[in-house]
């Protein structure tokens, strides 16, 4: 997914994915969603959310079938470096945090 927010480009195809998490529901469930932490080449952090119509992703594309999966949506939410660190500490294993520790300042 590629979005421009406040003149910054966020592109999940080219930016560095630092880690991800999902809510443990079946991927075809309406409430399923996954979150991934990314950083772009300019050092801007964001959370990419993909999920069903009863998930936080519904705020993105309103359940449009962008991936050919009816009812799924996606959202990019820019965040600060501090929030990126807190997100990583909350959901990523310590082994992953050590690997990306220099990336998430």
N, C-alpha and C positions, 0 to 999 in steps of 0.2 A: 504494500500500500504506500502510496506517495501522497503527502499533503504539504501544503505551505501554510504555516501559521505565523502571523506577525513577521512576515518576510523571511522566515527560516524554512528550509526544506527538510522534511523528515521522510525518509524512504527506507522501508523495512527490507527492500531487496538489496540495498547497497550499504546501509549503516551497520555498525557492529552490534550484534545481539549479545548482551551480557548474561542473560538468564531468563528463565520463564517459570511459570506456575500455573496450575489450573485448579478449579474448585472441586475436582474429584467426581463430578457428575459425568454421566455418559455423554460423549460428544454430540449425540443426536438429541439430547434433552433440551427443552426450551430454556432452562435455567443454566445450561453449561456456559462457562466462559474460561478463557485463558488470558493471562497477562504476561507480557514480555517486556523486559527493560532493554532499551537501546541507547546508544550514543552516536551522534553523527560526527562527521570529520571536523566540524567546528567546535565540538565539545558540548553540544546541546543534548540533554537527556530527555527521554520521553518513554511513556508506557504505551505499548500497543495492546489494545484489547480486542479480542475476537470472541463472539459468542452468539447465543440464541436470542429470541425476542424477549425473554424474561431475564435478561442479564444486563450488566452495565453497558454492554456493547450496543444496546438499543438506542443509546443516545447519539451514536455515530450516524449511521446511514438509515436509521428507521426501519431496520429489518429488510432492506433491499437485498436481493440475491446477488451480491457482488461476486461471489465465488461459485455461482451455480448451485448453491445450497440454499434452498428456499427458507426464508426467514432468518438467516444469519446476518449479522452486522459486524462492523469493525469501527474502531475509534483510535485516534492518536491523541494522547494527552501530554503536552509538554510539561516537564517538571524541573525543579531546581536540582543542583548537585546534591544538596543536603537531603532532599526528598528521595533522590535516587539511592543514596546510601541507606536511608531508613527502610525503603522498600526492600532493598537487597538483604538487609539484616533481618527483616521480618519473614521473608519467604524463601531465601536461597540457603542451601547448605553451607556450612562454614568452609568446606573444601573449595566451593565455587567462589566464595567471597575472598579467600586468600588469593585465588588466581586473578581476580579482577580488582583486587584491593587498590592497585595503582590507578586503575581506570576510574573508579568511583571515588572521587575526592570529596 
